[in-house]
């Protein structure tokens, strides 16, 4: 019998799930992928992680890792053939800006109706200010922390992608040539294309009924 695999609950278009899948792929970590519908979350996922958001990784020993960055760290700590952890802790400062101020601006730009009193264009401007900082970094190196891709790129790219897709023509018109090239390279990368493979929605196997006693021989 083959060893049990970690179980990953994921949603294809969620940027947090994307970055977890990127790290799992880069670390060559096989998982059992369970694609979920966020409006119809499986009971098995909620039992493992009552917070009800993806990604959730359940290890064979029952350990649950329910934050995307923790999944990335776990996967790359076990195997990091591409050196994504090489820049060290300093890169997490970039990720913190992405997960805090940039994500807040992104949500209020992309979904203004969810946030009463928020102006979409003001939040777009806040997001652009942060992207301009990334543009400055990328003007000096191919990736956010040097000449090779790191966890920082993988953790931030899915959110920049989401920001860009909100109004592609507008972002394309901004003076962000290095960021645009960085984004295009990630979108076209084999690892991103691989983790964006479409999976059918996972459903638990039906419970097996016990043998019926009706009509059993006496």
Secondary structure, 3 states (H helix, E strand, C coil): CCCCCEEEEECCCCHHHHHHHHHHHHCCCCEEEEECECCECCHHHHHHCCCCCCCEEECCCCCEECCHHHHHHHHHHHCCCCCCCCCCCCHHHHHHHHHHHHHHHHHHHHCHHHCCCCCHHHHHHHHHHHHHHHHHHHHHCCECCECCCCHHHHHHHHHHHHHHHHCHHHHHCCCCHHHHHHHHHHHCCHHHHHHCCCCCECCCCCCCCCCCCCCCCC
